[in-house]
Amino acid sequence: MPKVVALGGGHGLAATLSALRQLTSEITAVVTVADNGGSSGRLREEFPILPPGDLRMALAALCSDDEWGRTWADIMQHRFESEGALNGHAMGNLLLASLWNNNEDPVTGLDRVGQLLKVIGRVLPMASEPLDIEGTFITSTGRIVIRGQKEVATAKGRIESLRVIPANPEARLETLTAIRVADWITMGPGSWFSSVMPHLMVPMQLDALIRTKAKKILILNLDATNTASGEEFAGSTPEEHLDFFHSYAPELKIDYCLVDTSVVRNTAALDAAAAALGGRVIKADIRKAPGSVHHDVSKLTLHLGHIMGPKLVG
């Protein structure tokens, strides 16, 4: 059974994990730790902890597929609705925050919750400390600097540069070990500049990604230029996303770039961008429905299984 490490954050990573768990039980999710919005942002302001939201979503996506696991997945994702301070908080965020606030090591706390949920695999943080994301964008009114994961993810303009704060954060040994022994590594989909690119900005993690013998799959987003969707907009085409990726990690080789057929506008440019990364483009129908900005889990399972090996999909 292949060992797979999935890098990302938010709904995009959750979709990838939901697909991968149909192919293998040897899954390690490596999750961004820069969320500054909603429940996670409020908890992060109140306590010196990692933002729990994206980690919670990854845990819920990997819950065991039985009554116990499905029940706990629902509990983890439950959001309180009230007129008080609990309004908007997710139960799973509070559970993780309570463990960490009790001086529990972040990974130990995640493993403890993983045991409770009987998760398939393991969930780990991208860095040992909470991060902020800062981007410089070129807009119609000039150059602006935007700080914060949610702000960068929804910024209007063409991105010029990206960084994490503090710079050069430390990676977890557990994450580096998982990358070293992996057979496959996936990155994306997700907000490109706030969930995917930050994984290249943890020096020890990037070095591990370059050195590992694992084959790598980059899952591209849907409708990168669709402002009406409310998703990230940075004036970028899929090939520009690949070019930006390559500019931050020129030594990192990607074997496959999985992209939905509907977002390909310039095949030659996309193929060239993938070739610069050392890989090739695989075009497939992976959209949930026409016009949707979300990937279909069953389609992802099918195509990831075919890439990793036909035996995995029967």
N, C-alpha and C positions, 0 to 999 in steps of 0.2 A: 504494500500500500504506500503510495507516494507521500513524502513529507512536504507540505506546502506552507509557505509563509505568505500571508496576505497583508499588504501595507495600504493604509488609507485612513479614512475617517467618515463618520456620519452615515447617511443613507446609502451612499455608494459602496462603502465597505460592507455594510450589512447585507446588501444584495449579493456581493461577491461571496461572502461567507455562507449565505444561504444556499448558493449554488455549489460551492466547494464541498460542503458537508454531505452532499449526495454522492461525492466521488471518493472521499477519503475521510478518515477520522483523525488523521495526523495533520491537524491544522493549528497554526499559530497566527493569531491576529496581532499585528503591530499597529497601534492606534495613535493618531495625532493627539497632542495634549496642549492645544492652544485655544480651545473654545472659550469665548468670552461673552457669549450671549445667553439669554434665558436663565433657566435654573442653574446651569453650570457656572455662568458668569456671576450670579448672585452668591453661590456657595464659594466660589473662588475669591470673591471680595471679602467674605466673612472669615474664611479659614485658609491657612497656608497649605492647600492641597492641590493635587492635580484636578483639572476640570473633569468631572466624572461622566458627562453626557455621552460622548462618543464611545467611551469604554463600556458604558452600560448597554448601548445599542449593539455592540459587538457581542457581549455576553448573551443578550437576549436572542440574537441571531443563531447562536450556537447551543441554545438550550436543547436538552435531550427531547427526542420526538416521542414522548409518551405523556400521559396525563400530568405527571409530576412536572416535567419540563415545560409543557405548554402552559400550565397554570402559573408557574413561576415567571415565565416570559411575560405573561400578561401583567403580573404583579410588578415586575421590574419596570415595565413601560407605563404603568398607570400614573396619570398626572392628577394631582389634587386640584379641585375647583372650590374656591372659597373666597370670602371677602378679606381674608387675613393673610398672614405672612407666608403660609404654606401654598398659596395659590400659584399654580404653574410649576411647582416642583414635581419632578418625577421620583417615584418611590425608590427606584434603583439608585438614583443619584444620592438620596438621603442615606441609603444603606451603605454605599461605598464611603460617603463622607463621614459617617459615624465610625466606621472601622479606622479610617485614616486619622480622624481626629483623636482616636484613642491610641495614637502612636503606633499604629500598625504599619509595617512597611508596605508601600503601595502595591508591590507585586504579591506579597503575602496576602494582602486584603483581596486582591483580584482572584487569587487562587482559592481563597476561602469561599468567596461568593460563587466561583466556578464549581466548586464541590457541591455547594447547596443546590445549584441549578442543574447539576449533572451535565455540564457543557461538554460538547464534542470538541476536544482540543484545548487551547489555552489562549488567554487574552493578555497582552503585555503593552505597556506604554512605550511610545516612541523615544522618550527621553526621561531622565531621572527627575526633572523638575518641570513645573508649568512654564509654558512659553508664550510669547506674544509674537504675532506676525506683523510685519511692516512692509508696505509696498510703495514704490514710487510710480505714479501714473502720469501719462501725458494726456491732457484733456483739451477741450476747445479753448479753455481759459488759461492754459499753461501747465506747468509741472506741479503736482501736488503729492504730498506724502500722507499715506493713510495707514493707521495702526489699528490692529484688532482683526481677529479671524473673520467675524461676521462682516466687518466693514470692508475688508479686502475682497471677500467672496462676492460682494454685491457692488463693488466699485465700478463706476462708469468711466471708461477711458482705456487707453492702450498701456499695458504694463511695461515699465522700463527696467525695474529691478525689484528684487524680493529678498528679505532677510528675516531671520528669527532673532528674538531678544529674550534672554541674553544670547550673544553669539557663541558659537562652538559649544553647545550643550553636551553633557555627557549622556551616552547611551547606557542602557541596562545590559549587564552581562548575559542575562537570560535571552534577550533579543539577539545579541551578537551570536550566541551559540546556536539559536534556532536558524538564523540565516546561514551560518557556516555549514550546517548539516542538511539543509533543505535540498530537495530534488527540484522543486519549482517555487518561483516567487511571482506573485501577482502584485501589481500596483494599479490603483484606481478601480472603478471610476470614482468621481467625486469632484468637489470644487477644486479645480486644478491648482490654484495658487494658495489655497489654504488647507487642503487635505492631502494633496499628492506631492507637490513640490517640496514642502517642508521636510519630507523624509530624506531629501538630498542634503539637508543643511545641518544634520547631526554628523559631524566628521567621522566618528568611529563607526556609525551605521553605514555611511556611504562607503567607507573603506571595506567593510564586511560585504556589502553588495557587489563591489568591484571584484573582490577576491573569491567569492563563493563560486562553486562549480554548478550551482543550480541554474536551470534555464529560467528565463524571465519573460513574463507576459505583461504588457502594458494595455490596460483596458481604457479606451478613450471615451470621452463624454458624448452625450447626445446634445445637439443644438448648442454648440459653444457660443454661437453668435445670436441666439434668440433672446432678446431682452424681454419680450412679452411673457416668457415663461416664468419670470421672476428668479431664474437661476443666474449663476455667475455670468457676467459679461465683461470681457476685456478686449473686444474687437478682434478676437482670435479665431482662426480656422484650426481644424485638427492638426494640420501640418505645422502651423505656428506654435501650437502647444508642444509638439514634438521638438521643434527647434529650440524653444525656451528650455525644455527639459535637458536637451543635449548641451546647451550653453552652461548649465550649472553642473553637469556631470559628464564631461566629454570622454572620460575613461570607462563609464558604465555602459555595458553592452546589453541591449534588449533583443531577445530572440523573435518575439512576435508582438505585433500591435493589432489588437482586436478592435475593430471599428464597425459601427452600424452602417449599412450600405446607404442609408438615407442622408448621412452627413458628409459623404464624399462628394466634393465639388471638383477637385482637381486631382485626378488619380496620379498623374506623373509627379506632382509636387509632394503628395502624401507618400508615395513610394520612395522618393528621394530622401525625405525627412526620416523615414523608417530605416533606410539603408545607411544613413549617417550614424544611426544608433547600432548598426550591425544586424538589423533584423528585417523582417518582411511584414507586409500588411496582410491581415486576414479580414476580409469584408464579409459580414453576415447580418442576418436579421436578428438583432438582439434587443429591439425596442419592445416595451410592454404592449403598446398599441399605437396606431398611427397618430402622430402629434404628441405622444407622451414624451416626457423628459426623463423617464425612469426605465431602467433595464429590466427585462423579464427574467426572473430567476430560472425558470425551466429552460429558456433558450440559452442563458449563460451556462447552465449545467451541461447542456448538449455540446456546445462549441468548445468550452474549456475541456470537457472530457475527450473530444476528438483531438485537440491539440496535445493533451498530456498522454493520450494513448487510447486507442479504440476499445481496449478491454474494459476501461472504466465505464463506458456507456453501453456495454453489451453489444 
